[in-house]
Amino acid sequence: MLASLERYSDSVFRTLCYNHGADLTFTEMAHVESFLKKNKGSLAKVAVKDSTPVQIQLLSSNESKLDRFLTGFKPFEGFQGFNLNLSCPSKDVIRQGKGAAMVKRAAKTSRLVSLIRDHGYPVSVKLRLGLNSFEKKNKLYLNNLGGVDPDFFVVHAKHAAQSSAEPEDDSVYPECVEAARGIPVIANGGIDSSDRVQSLMEMGVGGVMMGRPALGYAGVFDLFKNELGFNDPPKPLPDATSMKQHYDEIYEQIGGDDKYRDRFHRVVDRKKPSY
Ligand SMILES: Cc1cc2nc3c(=O)[nH]c(=O)nc-3n(C[C@H](O)[C@H](O)[C@H](O)COP(=O)(O)O)c2cc1C
């Protein structure tokens, strides 16, 4: 799966990754309140311009606002449900009781998940290992995995006080898988080789999600699938530079945003993936 990437994962980038092996993609996060206010920026952030499979990522901690939003929501081709963000580490978001602040609120998360289900939509939950090392140590995230029933969980194996440079703690996955009672757990964070995917699968995870690796090389999904034997026959792997051309073709076809294209081109030029 392609991870939500604010300022990068627009419709064009999502389709690029889908064309190169990502089975499911996610929009950038957006506050339910901003949809209710019909905030143009937020609506543009989640704009969907083709039928690439996508879940819309929501920041929410309020049932009645979520209910109002869902009542007015119209599904579209490619729509695969909603993803609740319990992972955002931004201080502003946490102050509002959203993002990673929700990890310890299993009962509240459960009510939000049920509400989305009651409206007839699939729902997943993306969570971190809590707000800080204290919450991680006390394994509060296991209450969420054990007490909420989404279609799948995505676990970003870090707490919210850790920097992006710190390594993820893959050792948590076996316990997460057990706590989730058969609901698939998708692993996320720093997954940079098919060997790592293999070892995560041996821990029982149902799949993996990648963000930054896909920015450097959008073909990383097919690359790992080829290496693990999931693509039969193996798919061709264009080089990182020609991904810019593929991006531009989709951009022309479905209509992209210059700012997103410029950022994507810059990141491809800067990153030198070792694949
Ligand atoms: C530029 C950037 C923007 C991000 N935006 C979001 C977001 O909108 N929602 C979210 O859940 N996570 C967001 N994340 C976190 C990623 O989805 C992912 O969990 C994290 O980068 C770890 O995965 P990776 O090592 O494969 O990149 C963002 C990360 C980056 C680097």
The ligand as a Tripos MOL2 file, in Angstrom:
@<TRIPOS>MOLECULE
LIG
   31    33     1     0     0
SMALL
NO_CHARGES

@<TRIPOS>ATOM
      1 C1          6.0470   14.2220    3.7270 C.3       1 LIG1
      2 C2          5.2420   13.3070    4.5990 C.ar      1 LIG1
      3 C3          3.8820   13.5340    4.7520 C.ar      1 LIG1
      4 C4          3.1070   12.6670    5.5380 C.ar      1 LIG1
      5 N1          1.7490   12.8750    5.6260 N.ar      1 LIG1
      6 C5          0.9930   11.9670    6.3130 C.ar      1 LIG1
      7 C6         -0.4250   12.0710    6.3490 C.ar      1 LIG1
      8 O1         -1.0460   12.9810    5.7710 O.2       1 LIG1
      9 N2         -1.1150   11.1210    7.0390 N.ar      1 LIG1
     10 C7         -0.4770   10.0750    7.6840 C.ar      1 LIG1
     11 O2         -1.1390    9.2120    8.2720 O.2       1 LIG1
     12 N3          0.8510    9.9750    7.6770 N.ar      1 LIG1
     13 C8          1.6000   10.8600    6.9950 C.ar      1 LIG1
     14 N4          2.9470   10.6950    6.9310 N.ar      1 LIG1
     15 C9          3.5420    9.4720    7.5330 C.3       1 LIG1
     16 C10         3.5860    8.3640    6.4920 C.3       1 LIG1
     17 O3          2.2950    7.9950    6.0540 O.3       1 LIG1
     18 C11         4.2840    7.1090    7.0420 C.3       1 LIG1
     19 O4          3.5470    6.6220    8.1360 O.3       1 LIG1
     20 C12         5.7140    7.3940    7.4940 C.3       1 LIG1
     21 O5          6.4030    8.2020    6.5410 O.3       1 LIG1
     22 C13         6.4920    6.0820    7.7060 C.3       1 LIG1
     23 O6          6.4980    5.3170    6.5160 O.3       1 LIG1
     24 P1          7.7440    5.3260    5.4780 P.3       1 LIG1
     25 O7          8.9870    5.0760    6.2790 O.co2     1 LIG1
     26 O8          7.4210    4.2220    4.5220 O.co2     1 LIG1
     27 O9          7.7450    6.6840    4.8530 O.co2     1 LIG1
     28 C14         3.7360   11.5660    6.1920 C.ar      1 LIG1
     29 C15         5.1090   11.3610    6.0470 C.ar      1 LIG1
     30 C16         5.8670   12.2080    5.2550 C.ar      1 LIG1
     31 C17         7.3360   11.9210    5.1010 C.3       1 LIG1
@<TRIPOS>BOND
     1     1     2 1
     2     2     3 ar
     3     2    30 ar
     4     3     4 ar
     5     4     5 ar
     6     4    28 ar
     7     5     6 ar
     8     6     7 ar
     9     6    13 1
    10     7     8 2
    11     7     9 ar
    12     9    10 ar
    13    10    11 2
    14    10    12 ar
    15    12    13 ar
    16    13    14 ar
    17    14    15 1
    18    14    28 ar
    19    15    16 1
    20    16    17 1
    21    16    18 1
    22    18    19 1
    23    18    20 1
    24    20    21 1
    25    20    22 1
    26    22    23 1
    27    23    24 1
    28    24    25 2
    29    24    26 1
    30    24    27 1
    31    28    29 ar
    32    29    30 ar
    33    30    31 1
@<TRIPOS>SUBSTRUCTURE
     1 LIG1         1 GROUP 0 **** ****
